[in-house]
Structures are given as structure tokens and as C-alpha cells.
Amino acid sequence: MRFTFLWLTLVLGTLAFTTTFAETSADKIDINSASVETLDRELDGIGPKKAAAIVEFRKQNGPFQSISDIQKVYGIGKKTFEKNRDKIIAIQPKASSEVPEKPTTESQEVPATESVTPRDD
């Protein structure tokens, strides 16, 4: 019984360590899609205000072209970037190949292209 308990503890401990290590070493934060909450929680030196500034910068200027572009956000300098360099990626959003349809309504008016005057015959 004692051997089984020790063996089970060893296996579960190894499994927990491996899973935790794999999650923290493989997962990176995409600065082009991460939420304010994710940026705040996962990045060093980034609180709620800086996380909100990152998202707002992204909305105003489009996606970050590289991870170093995060330094263009007010309040994020070289030191903060270096602390997070290995935690972030900048995945470019895919361009949509579909052409959006024009919205239509049933009561659309067709503009006249030439004026018509009545004829007196």
C-alpha cells in the first residue's frame, strides 16, 4: 500500500510538472488578438492601463507588424519589451478574400440618369 501511494504520488507529480512546464514554455501571447485581461494577466510590467493602451493602439493603427512594435505604445519601453520578448508573438490577421455584399433594402430608389420631359404631339 505504501509503495502504491509513493508510486502514484511520483507519477502524478511528474505529470503535473510536465503539463505546467509545457503550458508556460509553449504558449505565447498574440499581441494582435489578446484581450486586455490576457495582456494584464500574462505580461510582466503590464497592468490594466497599459494593456488597454495596447488594445487601443491596435484598434487605431492596425495590427502590430512585429513584436518590437509594441514599443510604439505609450508607456511601453525597451525594458518592458525585453521582459516580455519571449512571451509574445505578432500573428498577422488573414485578409478576407470574400467581397462584402452591398446591403439592400426593398424600397431602394433608383437614381434617374437623364431627365425626361413630356412631349406635346
C-alpha positions, -999 to +999 in steps of 0.1 A: +000+000+000+028+024+009+046+016-023+015+022-044+010+056-027+045+067-034+044+055-070+011+073-076+024+105-060+056+104-081+036+098-114+010+125-106+037+149-096+057+143-128+026+147-149+016+179-132+051+194-136+053+183-173+019+198-181+026+231-163+061+234-179+047+227-213+019+252-210+042+280-198+070+274-223+050+268-254+021+293-251+028+328-264+005+358-263-005+371-297-004+409-292-027+413-323-056+394-307-051+392-270-077+408-247-069+435-221-074+409-194-049+384-210-023+411-216-027+423-180-025+388-165+003+373-187+028+400-193+054+414-169+051+451-161+018+454-180-011+464-158-047+471-168-039+506-181-010+496-203-030+465-215-058+488-225-034+511-243-020+481-263-056+472-274-065+508-282-032+513-302-040+482-322-076+494-329-063+528-341-032+517-361-040+482-372-021+450-362+015+451-350+038+441-378+064+427-353+067+421-316+091+451-313+063+474-325+047+471-291+073+497-280+053+522-301+026+521-274+029+550-250+044+537-217+060+506-231+097+509-235+127+488-241+128+473-206+092+462-206+097+448-241+128+429-231+110+413-201+083+400-224+101+393-257+100+356-252+063+356-242+048+374-272+041+369-309+025+391-335+004+369-358-009+388-388-047+385-393-057+368-425-071+390-452-106+381-462-109+370-498-147+375-498-161+407-512-187+420-489-222+423-504-239+457-507-267+460-482-300+460-499-335+471-489-368+465-506-375+502-511-343+513-528-348+542-552-330+541-585-315+574-593-325+589-627-298+591-652-315+616-676-343+639-673-375+631-692-398+659-704-433+652-717-438+656-754-466+675-770-476+657-801 
